[in-house]
């Protein structure tokens, strides 16, 4: 996995966390739980990608790949 994937998964987890939080406030606990489960899956996928990047990339490569990943996500938004 790449840092692109890690960044994408983290962004999805953040979105699901916000939706879950909002659902709690609305009293929609089933939907809150559903989004909490999907945020956990996204966070786990990001953790896997980051662990792999730690093994495969030098600090300079990680800095460059990380900047590219965040920039690409920002452009997609």
C-alpha positions in Angstrom: 0.0 0.0 0.0 1.1 3.5 -0.6 0.9 6.8 1.4 -1.8 7.8 -1.1 -3.9 4.9 0.2 -3.1 5.8 3.8 -4.2 9.4 3.3 -7.4 8.3 1.5 -8.3 5.9 4.3 -7.6 8.5 7.0 -9.8 11.0 5.2 -12.6 8.4 5.0 -12.2 7.5 8.7 -12.5 11.2 9.6 -15.7 11.5 7.6 -17.2 8.4 9.1 -16.3 9.7 12.6 -18.1 13.0 11.9 -21.2 11.2 10.6 -21.2 8.8 13.5 -20.9 11.8 15.9 -23.8 13.6 14.2 -25.9 10.5 14.3 -25.4 10.1 18.0 -26.6 13.7 18.4 -29.7 12.9 16.4 -30.4 9.7 18.4 -29.8 7.5 15.3 -27.7 4.9 17.2 -27.9 2.2 14.6 -26.5 4.5 11.9 -23.9 5.9 14.4 -22.7 2.3 15.0 -22.6 1.5 11.3 -20.3 4.5 10.7 -18.2 3.7 13.7 -17.6 0.3 12.3 -16.6 1.7 8.9 -14.3 4.3 10.4 -12.5 1.5 12.3 -12.0 -0.4 9.1 -10.6 2.7 7.4 -8.3 3.4 10.3 -7.1 -0.2 10.3 -6.3 0.0 6.6 -4.5 3.3 7.1 -2.4 1.8 9.9 -1.5 -1.1 7.6 -0.4 1.3 4.9 1.6 3.4 7.3 3.3 0.4 8.8 4.3 -0.7 5.3 5.6 2.7 4.4 7.7 2.8 7.5 9.4 -0.4 6.3 9.8 0.7 2.6 10.4 4.4 2.6 13.3 6.6 3.7 12.3 9.8 5.6 12.9 11.8 2.4 10.8 9.5 0.3 8.1 9.5 2.9 8.1 13.3 3.0 7.8 13.5 -0.8 5.2 10.8 -1.1 3.2 12.3 1.8 3.1 15.7 0.3 2.0 14.2 -3.0 -0.7 12.2 -1.3 -2.2 15.1 0.6 -2.0 17.4 -2.5 -3.8 14.8 -4.6 -6.6 14.5 -2.1 -6.9 18.2 -1.8 -7.2 18.5 -5.6 -9.9 15.8 -5.6 -12.0 17.7 -3.1 
